[in-house]
Amino acid sequence: MKLSIVSPVYNAEYIIPLLVKRIENSVSTITEDYEIILVEDYSPDNSWTRIKDIAKINKKVIGVKLSRNFGQHYAITAGLYRAKGDWVVVMDCDLQDQPEEIEKLYNKAKEGYDIVLARRKERKDNFFKKMFSIFFYKMLSFFTDTKQDRAVANFGIYHKKVIDSVLKMGDVIRVFPIMIQWVGFTKTSINVDHAKRESGKSAYTFSKLFRLAINTFLTFSNKPLILTIRFGFLISFISFLVGCFYLYRYLTDGIEVVGYTSLILSIWFLAGIIIFSIGILGLYVGKIFDTAKKRPTFIIDEIIE
């Protein structure tokens, strides 16, 4: 049995040596046939230098450098293409996902599961990130008509057939946890301890998180379009009732002065709804355009093993 550990790396030059050491200590109790794939997502620090130095003396470590910053989930995808293991572990590099939990995940998988997700009992994130996570997963559950668990992220162990299925998905927008949910297979989750970030801070700013949320909603759900149609019908129905009311008032000489204010408000309101609806439609058309261009979702600059 071969085991692959895939970890996207960004701003982690001081964490990488400890990350590799802790992974090796944990995985060696499971099997001696393993590989550690570190995908450097064009980090501004010296992460790639650290990876190269370790890979030169450690045959278990494979370094993959992307040509620019594509994002965490694209880096994960790049690592998955390189993974050769019968089982694949995906984890973040900041050691909030603790390598010591890998053995628990594998032991649970041996009970007959293709996917074992790590459920963080208590997230060691800042207040802002926790609140955004709650809002994001509630909205994602609503838009996709599924039940999403905010305590589950990338960390987990996955059978090779699961990873192969994820790689066959042609989505331009890559969100690994959502794709894992979509492919199916037998899955379960176990509670794990979530640690504080070993050093540095998260690269996810509010704007990046917001952009990720919008892309996720547009890629994995057409519900915004459906809601826009429903809202349009509601406005039309209300307008019809209001029109009938004012027609009755006109026929019965109940209107003495035509209302300027109501006319202006109606025009602005309906114009806003129309522009909003066109905007949503435009976002979907934009995603179709991105898909039609068939650009690669990531580009590898260098590989060292």
DOKOLSE-675380 format. One record per atom (N, C-alpha, C, O, CB): residue in one letter; x, y, z. Coordinates in steps of 0.2 Angstrom, whole numbers, plus 5000, padded with zeros to 4 digits. Glycine has a CB too. Layout:
REM residues N
AXYZ ...
//
This chain:
REM residues 305
M500449945000 M500050005000 M500450065000 M500950075004 M499550005006 K500350114995 K500750174995 K500350234997 K499750234995 K501050184987 L500550275001 L500250335003 L500550395001 L501150405001 L500250335011 S500150444998 S500350504996 S500050565000 S499450565002 S500150524988 I500450605002 I500250665006 I500350725002 I500950745000 I500650675013 V499850765001 V499850824996 V499650885001 V499250885004 V499350814990 S500150935000 S500050995004 S500251055000 S500751064997 S500450995010 P499751104999 P499951164995 P500351215000 P500151215006 P499251204993 V500851244997 V501251285002 V501251354999 V501351374994 V501951255001 Y501151405004 Y501151475003 Y501351505010 Y501051495015 Y500451505001 N501951555009 N502151585015 N502351535021 N502051545026 N501651635017 A502751485020 A502851435025 A503551415025 A503651355027 A502351375023 E504051465024 E504751445023 E504951415030 E505451375031 E505151495021 Y504651445036 Y504951425042 Y504551355045 Y504751325050 Y504851475047 I503951345041 I503551285044 I503751225040 I503751165043 I502851295042 I504051225034 I504151165030 I504551115033 I504351055033 I504451185023 P505151125036 P505551075039 P505151035045 P505150975045 P506151105042 L504751075049 L504451045054 L503851005051 L503650945054 L504151095059 L503551025046 L502950995043 L503150925040 L502850875041 L502651035037 V503750925037 V503950865034 V504150815039 V504050755039 V504650875029 K504550835044 K504750795050 K504150765053 K504150705055 K505150835055 R503650805055 R503050775058 R502650725054 R502350675056 R502550835061 I502550745047 I502250695043 I502650625043 I502250575043 I502250725036 E503250635042 E503650565042 E503550525049 E503450465048 E504450585041 N503550565054 N503450525061 N502850495061 N502750435064 N503550575066 S502350525058 S501650505059 S501550445054 S501250395055 S501150555058 V501750455047 V501550405042 V501950345042 V501750295040 V501650445035 S502550355045 S503050295045 S502750235050 S502950175049 S503750315048 T502250255054 T501950205058 T501450165054 T501150105056 T501550235064 I501250195048 I500750165044 I501050115038 I500850065037 I500250215041 T501550155035 T501850115029 T502550155028 T502650215030 T501450115023 E503050115025 E503650145023 E503650175016 E504150205014 E504250105024 D503150155013 D503050175006 D502550235005 D501950225004 D502750115001 Y502850295005 Y502450355005 Y502850405002 Y503450405001 Y502250375012 E502550455000 E502850514997 E502450584999 E501850585001 E502750514989 I502850635000 I502650695002 I502650744997 I503250764995 I503050725009 I502150774994 I502150814988 I501950884991 I501350894993 I501550794983 L502450934990 L502350994992 L502251044986 L502751044982 L502951024997 V501751074985 V501551114979 V501651194981 V501251214985 V500851104976 E502151224979 E502351294981 E501951334976 E502051334970 E503051304980 D501451374979 D501051414975 D501251484974 D500951534975 D500351414978 Y501851494971 Y502251554969 Y502251604976 Y502051654975 Y501851584964 S502451574981 S502551614987 S503051664987 S503551654984 S502651564993 P502951724990 P503351774990 P503951764994 P504451804994 P503051844992 D503951724999 D504551705003 D505051655000 D504951644994 D504251685010 N505451625004 N505851575002 N505651505003 N506051455004 N506551585006 S505051495002 S504751425003 S505051374998 S505151315000 S503951425002 W505051394992 W505351354986 W506051334988 W506251274986 W505251384979 T506451374990 T507151364992 T507151304997 T507551264997 T507551424994 R506751315002 R506751265008 R506451195005 R506751145007 R506251285013 I505951195001 I505751134998 I506351094994 I506451034994 I505151144993 K506651134990 K507251104986 K507751084990 K508051024989 K507551164981 D507951114995 D508451095000 D508251025003 D508650985004 D508651145005 I507651025005 I507450955008 I507350905003 I507550845005 I506750975012 A507050914997 A506950864992 A507650834990 A507650774988 A506550894986 K508150874990 K508850854988 K509150794992 K509450754990 K509350914987 I508950804999 I509250755003 I508650705006 I508850655009 I509550785009 N508050715004 N507550665006 N507150645000 N506750684997 N507050705011 K507250574998 K506950554992 K506150544993 K505850534988 K507250484991 K505850554999 K505150545000 K504850614998 K504250614997 K505050535007 V505150664997 V504850734996 V504950754989 V505450744986 V505250785001 I504350774986 I504350794979 I504050864980 I503550884983 I503750754975 G504450914976 G504250984976 G504051004969 G504250984964 G504851024978 V503451034969 V503151064963 V503051134964 V502751164969 V502451024962 K503351174959 K503251244959 K502851274954 K502951254948 K503951284959 L502351314955 L501851334950 L502151404947 L502551434950 L501151354953 S501951414941 S502251474937 S502051544940 S502351594939 S502051464930 R501451544944 R501151604947 R500751584953 R500651524954 R500851644942 N500451624956 N499951614962 N499251594959 N498951644957 N499951674967 F499151534959 F498451514956 F497951504961 F497351514960 F498551444952 G498151494968 G497651484973 G497751414976 G497951364973 G496951494971 Q497551404982 Q497551344986 Q497351284983 Q497651234982 Q497251354993 H496651294980 H496351234977 H496651214971 H496651154969 H495651244977 Y496951254967 Y497251244961 Y497951204962 Y498151164959 Y497351304956 A498251234968 A498951194970 A498751124972 A499151084971 A499251234976 I498251114976 I498051044978 I497951004971 I498150944971 I497351044982 T497551034966 T497450994960 T498150974957 T498150914955 T497051034955 A498551024957 A499251004954 A499550944958 A499950904955 A499751064954 G499550944964 G499850894968 G499450824967 G499850774967 G499750914976 L498850834966 L498450764965 L498650734959 L498650674958 L497650784965 Y498850774954 Y499050744947 Y499750704948 Y499850664944 Y499150804942 R500150724953 R500750694954 R500750634959 R501150594959 R501250744957 A500150634963 A500050584968 A500050514965 A499650504960 A499450594972 K500450464967 K500450394965 K500150344970 K500150284969 K501150374962 G499950374976 G499750324981 G499050294980 G498650314977 G499750364987 D498950234983 D498350204984 D497850244988 D497250244987 D498350134986 W498150274993 W497750324997 W498050394997 W498750394997 W497650295004 V497750444997 V497950514996 V497750555002 V497150555003 V497850544989 V498150585006 V498050635011 V498150705009 V498650715006 V498450615018 V497650745010 V497650815008 V497650855014 V497250845018 V497150835003 M498150905015 M498150945021 M498451005020 M498951015015 M498550905027 D498351055024 D498651125023 D499351115026 D499551075030 D498251175027 C499751165024 C500451165026 C500551205033 C501151195036 C500851195021 D500051235036 D500251285042 D500251245048 D500251275053 D499751335042 L500151175048 L500151135054 L499551145058 L499451125064 L500751145058 Q499051185056 Q498351185059 Q498051115058 Q497751085063 Q497851235057 D498151085052 D497951015051 D498550975054 D499150975051 D497850995043 Q498450935059 Q499050905062 Q499150835059 Q498750795059 Q498850895070 P499850825057 P500050765054 P499850705058 P499750645056 P500750765052 E499850715065 E499750655069 E499050625069 E498950565071 E499850675077 E498650655066 E497950635065 E497850585059 E497350555058 E497450695064 I498350585054 I498350545048 I498250475050 I497850435046 I498950555044 E498550445055 E498450375057 E497750365059 E497450305057 E498950355063 K497450405062 K496750395064 K496250395058 K495850355057 K496450455069 L496450445053 L496050445047 L496150375043 L495650355040 L496250505042 Y496750355043 Y496850295039 Y496550235042 Y496250185039 Y497650275038 N496550225049 N496250175052 N495450175051 N495150115051 N496450175060 K495250235051 K494450235049 K494350215042 K493850185041 K494250305051 A494750235038 A494650215031 A494650135030 A494350115025 A495150245026 K495050105034 K495150035033 K494449995035 K494449935034 K495750005038 E494050035038 E493350005040 E492949995034 E492349975034 E493050045045 G493150025028 G492750015022 G492550075019 G492050075015 G492149975023 Y492850135021 Y492650205018 Y493150225013 Y493750215013 Y492650255024 D492850255007 D493250285002 D493550355004 D494050375002 D492950284995 I493150385008 I493350455010 I493250465018 I492750445020 I492850505006 V493750485021 V493650495028 V493950575029 V494450585028 V494150455032 L493450615031 L493550685032 L493750705039 L493450675044 L492950725030 A494150745040 A494350775046 A493950825049 A493950885045 A495150795047 R493550815054 R493050865056 R493450905062 R493550875068 R492450835058 R493550965062 R493851005067 R493351025072 R492851055072 R494151075064 K493450995078 K493050995084 K493051075086 K492451095087 K493250955090 E493551105086 E493551175088 E494151215084 E494751195085 E493751185096 R493851255080 R494351285075 R494751345079 R494451385082 R493951325069 K495351345078 K495851385081 K495951445076 K496551465074 K496551355083 D495451475073 D495451535069 D495251595072 D494951595078 D495051525062 N495451655069 N495151715072 N494451725071 N494151685068 N495551775069 F494151775075 F493451785075 F493151805068 F492651775066 F493251845080 F493551845064 F493251855058 F493251795053 F492751785050 F493751905054 K493751755053 K493751695049 K493151645051 K492851615047 K494351665049 K493051645058 K492551595060 K491851625058 K491451585055 K492551595068 M491751685058 M491051715056 M490951715049 M490451695047 M491051795058 F491451725045 F491451715038 F491251645036 F490851635031 F492051745034 S491551595039 S491451525038 S490751505039 S490451475035 S491951485042 I490451535045 I489751515046 I489351545041 I488851505039 I489551545053 F489451605039 F489051635034 F489151595027 F488651585024 F489151715033 F489751585025 F489851555019 F489551485018 F489251475013 F490651545018 Y489551445023 Y489351375023 Y488551375023 Y488251335021 Y489651335028 K488251425027 K487551425027 K487251445020 K486751425018 K487351485032 M487651495017 M487451515010 M487551465005 M487151455001 M487851585008 L488151425006 L488251375001 L487751315002 L487551284997 L488951345003 S487551305008 S487051245009 S486351275006 S486051235003 S486951235016 F486251335006 F485551365003 F485651354996 F485151334993 F485451435006 F486151384993 F486151384986 F486251324982 F486051314976 F486751434984 T486551274985 T486651204982 T486151154985 T486151094983 T487351184984 D485751174989 D485251124992 D485551064995 D485251004994 D484751104987 T486151074998 T486451025002 T486651045009 T486551095011 T487151004998 K486850995013 K487051005019 K487751005020 K488150955019 K486750955024 Q488051065021 Q488751075021 Q489051085029 Q488651125032 Q488951135017 D489551055030 D489851055037 D490451105037 D490951095034 D490050985040 R490351165041 R490951205041 R491551185044 R492051215044 R490651275044 A491451135048 A492051105052 A492451065048 A492951035050 A491751065058 V492251045041 V492651005037 V492951045031 V492551095028 V492150945034 A493551045030 A493951075025 A494251035020 A493950985018 A494451135028 N494951045019 N495351005014 N495550935017 N495650885014 N495851035011 F495750935024 F496050885027 F495650825027 F495050825029 F496250905034 G495950765025 G495550705025 G496050655021 G496550665018 G494950715021 I495750595021 I496150535017 I495650515012 I495050505013 I496350485022 Y495850505006 Y495450485000 Y495750424996 Y496350424995 Y495350544995 H495350384994 H495550324990 H495750354983 H495450404981 H494950274989 K496150314980 K496350334973 K495850344968 K495850394964 K496850284970 K495350304968 K494750314964 K494350374965 K494050404960 K494250254964 V494350394971 V494050464972 V494450524969 V494150564966 V493950474980 I495050514970 I495550574967 I495450574960 I495450624957 I496250564970 D495450514957 D495450504949 D494750534947 D494750574942 D495450434947 S494250524951 S493550554949 S493550634949 S493350664945 S493050524953 V493950654955 V493950734955 V494350764950 V494150814947 V494250744962 L494950724948 L495350754942 L494950754935 L495150794931 L495950714942 K494450704935 K494150704928 K493650764928 K493350774922 K493750634928 M493450794933 M492950854933 M493350914929 M493850934931 M492750874940 G492950934924 G493250984920 G493151054923 G493151104919 G493050984913 D492951064929 D492751134932 D493351184931 D493951164933 D492451124939 V493251244929 V493751294929 V493851314936 V494451324938 V493551354924 I493351324940 I493351344947 I493451284951 I493051234951 I492751384949 R494051274954 R494151214958 R494051234966 R494451274968 R494951194957 V493651194969 V493551204976 V493551134979 V493051094978 V492851244978 F494051104981 F494151034983 F493651004987 F493450954986 F494851024986 P493451034993 P492951004997 P492250994994 P491950944995 P492851045004 I492151044990 I491451044986 I491450984981 I490950944980 I491251104983 M492050984978 M492150924973 M492150854976 M491850814973 M492750934969 I492450854982 I492350784985 I491650774987 I491450714987 I492850794992 Q491250814989 Q490550804991 Q490150784984 Q489750744985 Q490250864994 W490350814979 W489950794973 W490150724970 W489650694967 W490150854967 V490750704970 V490850644967 V490550584971 V490550524968 V491650634967 G490350584977 G490050534980 G490450484984 G490950504987 G489550494975 F490350424983 F490750364986 F490550364994 F490250404996 F491550374985 T490750314997 T490650305004 T491050345008 T491650345007 T490750225006 K490750385012 K491150435016 K490950445023 K490350425025 K491150505013 T491350465027 T491250475034 T491750525037 T492150555033 T491250415039 S491650545043 S492050595046 S492250585053 S491850545056 S491750665045 I492850605055 I493050595062 I493250655065 I493550705062 I493550535063 N493150665072 N493350725075 N494150725076 N494450675078 N493050735082 V494450785074 V495150795075 V495350855079 V494850905079 V495550785068 D495850865082 D496150925085 D496350975080 D496750955075 D496650905091 H496151035080 H496351085076 H496851135080 H496651155085 H495751125073 A497451145077 A497951175081 A497951255078 A497651265073 A498651145080 K498351295082 K498451365080 K498951355074 K499351315074 K498651405085 R498951415070 R499451415065 R500151425068 R500251455072 R499351475060 E500651385065 E501251375068 E501651445067 E502051465072 E501651325064 S501651475062 S501951545061 S501551575055 S501251545051 S502651535060 G501651645055 G501351685050 G500651695051 G500351685056 G501551655043 K500351715045 K499651725045 K499251695039 K499651695034 K499451795047 S498651695039 S498351665033 S498351715027 S498351775028 S497551645035 A498451685021 A498451725015 A497751745013 A497751785008 A498851685010 Y497251715016 Y496551735014 Y496351795017 Y496151805022 Y496051675016 T496351855012 T496051915014 T495251915013 T495051865010 T496351975011 F494951965016 F494251965015 F494051965007 F493551935005 F493952035018 S494452005003 S494252004996 S494351944993 S493951924988 S494652064993 K494851904995 K494951834992 K494451784994 K494251744990 K495651804994 L494251795001 L493751745003 L493051764999 L492651714998 L493651755011 F492951824998 F492251844995 F492251824988 F491751794985 F492251924995 R492851834984 R492951804978 R492851734977 R492551704973 R493551824974 L493151694982 L493051624982 L492351604983 L492051554980 L493451594988 A491951644988 A491251624989 A490851634983 A490451594981 A491051664995 I490951694979 I490551704973 I490751654968 I490251624965 I490751774970 N491351634967 N491551584962 N491251514963 N490951484959 N492251584961 T491251504970 T490951434972 T490151434971 T489951384968 T491051424979 F489851484972 F489051494971 F488951484964 F488451444962 F488751554974 L489351524960 L489151524953 L489351454949 L488951434945 L489551574949 T489851424952 T490051364949 T489651304950 T489551254946 T490851344950 F489451294957 F489151234959 F488351244960 F488051204963 F489451214966 S488051304958 S487351314959 S487151354953 S487451404952 S487251334966 N486551344951 N486151394946 N485551424950 N485151454947 N485951354940 K485551414957 K485051444961 K484951524960 K484351544960 K485051424968 P485551554960 P485451634959 P484951644953 P484551694953 P486051664958 L485051614947 L484651624941 L483951604943 L483451644941 L484851584935 I483851554946 I483151534948 I482751584952 I482251594952 I483151464951 L483151604957 L482951654962 L482751724958 L482251754960 L483351674968 T483151734953 T483051794950 T482351794946 T482051844945 T483651814945 I482251734943 I481651724939 I481051724944 I480551754942 I481651654935 R481151694949 R480551694954 R480451774956 R479851794957 R480651654960 F480951804958 F480851874960 F480551914954 F480151964956 F481551904962 G480751904948 G480451934942 G479751924942 G479351974940 G480851914936 F479551864943 F478751844943 F478451884948 F477851904947 F478651774943 L478751884954 L478451914960 L478351994958 L477752024960 L478851914966 I478852024956 I478752094954 I478252104949 I477852154949 I479452124951 S478252064944 S477752064938 S477052054941 S476552094939 S477852014933 F476952014946 F476252004949 F476052064953 F475452084952 F476251934953 I476552084957 I476352144961 I476152204956 I475752244957 I476952164965 S476552214951 S476452264946 S475752264943 S475452314942 S476952274941 F475552194941 F474952184938 F474352204943 F473852234941 F474852114936 L474452194949 L473952204954 L473852284955 L473352314955 L474052174961 V474452314955 V474452384956 V474152424950 V473852474950 V475152414957 G474352394944 G474052424938 G473252414938 G472952464936 G474352384932 C473052354940 C472252344940 C471952394945 C471452424944 C472152274942 F472352414951 F472052454955 F472052524953 F471452564953 F472452454962 Y472552554949 Y472552614946 Y472052624940 Y471852674939 Y473252634945 L471952574937 L471552574931 L470852584934 L470452614931 L471552504927 Y470652544939 Y470052554942 Y469952624945 Y469352654944 Y469952504948 R470452654948 R470352724950 R470252764944 R469952814945 R471052744954 Y470652754939 Y470552804933 Y469852794930 Y469552844928 Y471052784928 L469552734930 L468952724927 L468352754931 L467852774929 L468752654925 T468452764938 T467952784942 T468152854944 T467852884949 T467952744949 D468552894940 D468752964942 D469052974949 D468953024952 D468253004941 G469452914951 G469752924958 G470452954958 G470752964963 G469752854961 I470752964952 I471352994951 I471253064949 I471053084943 I471852954946 E471453114953 E471453184951 E472153214949 E472153254944 E471253224958 V472653194952 V473353214950 V473753154949 V473853114954 V473653264955 V474153144943 V474553094942 V475153104947 V475453154947 V474753094935 G475353044950 G475953044955 G476553044952 G476752994949 G475852994960 Y476953094953 Y477653104950 Y478153054954 Y478553014951 Y477953174950 T478053054961 T478453024965 T478452944964 T478952914963 T478353034973 S477852924964 S477752844963 S478052824956 S478252774955 S476952834963 L477952864951 L478252854944 L478952844945 L479252794942 L477952904939 I479252894947 I480052894948 I480252834952 I480752804950 I480252964951 L479952824958 L480152764962 L480152704958 L480552654959 L479752764968 S479552694955 S479452634951 S479952624945 S480252564945 S478752634948 I480152674942 I480652674937 I481352654940 I481652604937 I480652734933 W481552684945 W482152674948 W482152604951 W482652564950 W482352724953 F481652584954 F481652514957 F481652464952 F482052414952 F480952504961 L481252464947 L481252414941 L481952414937 L482152364935 L480652424937 A482252474936 A482852474933 A483352444937 A483852404934 A483052554931 G483352454943 G483852414948 G483852344947 G484352304947 G483752444955 I483152324947 I483052244947 I483352224940 I483652164940 I482352234948 I483152254935 I483452234928 I484152234928 I484452184926 I483152284923 I484452284930 I485252284930 I485552234934 I486052194933 I485452354933 F485252214940 F485452164945 F485352094941 F485852054942 F485052164951 S484852084938 S484752024935 S485152014929 S485451954928 S483952014932 I485352064925 I485752064920 I486452044922 I486852014919 I485752124915 G486652074928 G487252064931 G487451994933 G487951964932 G487352104937 I486951964936 I486951894938 I487051844932 I487451804931 I486351864942 L486651864927 L486651824920 L487351834917 L487651784914 L486151844915 G487651894918 G488351914915 G488851874918 G489351854915 G488451984916 L488751864925 L489251824929 L489251754926 L489851724925 L489151824936 Y488751724925 Y488651654922 Y488951654915 Y489351604914 Y487951624922 V488851704911 V489051704904 V489851704905 V490151674901 V488751764900 G490051744909 G490851754910 G491151684912 G491651674910 G490951804916 K490851644916 K491151584918 K491051534912 K491551494911 K490751554924 I490551544908 I490551504902 I491151514897 I491451474894 I489851504899 F491251584897 F491751604893 F492451584895 F492851564891 F491751684893 D492551584902 D493151554905 D493251484903 D493851464902 D493251574912 T492751444904 T492751374902 T492851364895 T493251314893 T492051344904 A492551404890 A492651394883 A493351404881 A493551374876 A492151434879 K493751444884 K494451464883 K494951404884 K495451394881 K494651524886 K494651354888 K495051294889 K495751304891 K496251274890 K495051244883 R495851354895 R496551374898 R496651324904 R496251294907 R496651444901 P497351304905 P497451254910 P497351294917 P497451354918 P498251234910 T497151244922 T496951274928 T497551294932 T497551324937 T496451224932 F498151264930 F498751284934 F499351264929 F499251234924 F498851244940 I499951294930 I500551284926 I501051274930 I501251314935 I500651354921 I501451214929 I502051194933 I502651224930 I502751214924 I502051124934 D503051264934 D503651294932 D504251244933 D504651234929 D503751354936 E504251204939 E504851164940 E504551104945 E504151114949 E505351204944 I504851054944 I504750994949 I505450964951 I505950954947 I504350934945 I505450954957 I506050924960 I505950864964 I505450864968 I506550974964 E506250804963 E506050744967 E506750704967 E506750644970 E505550704964 
//
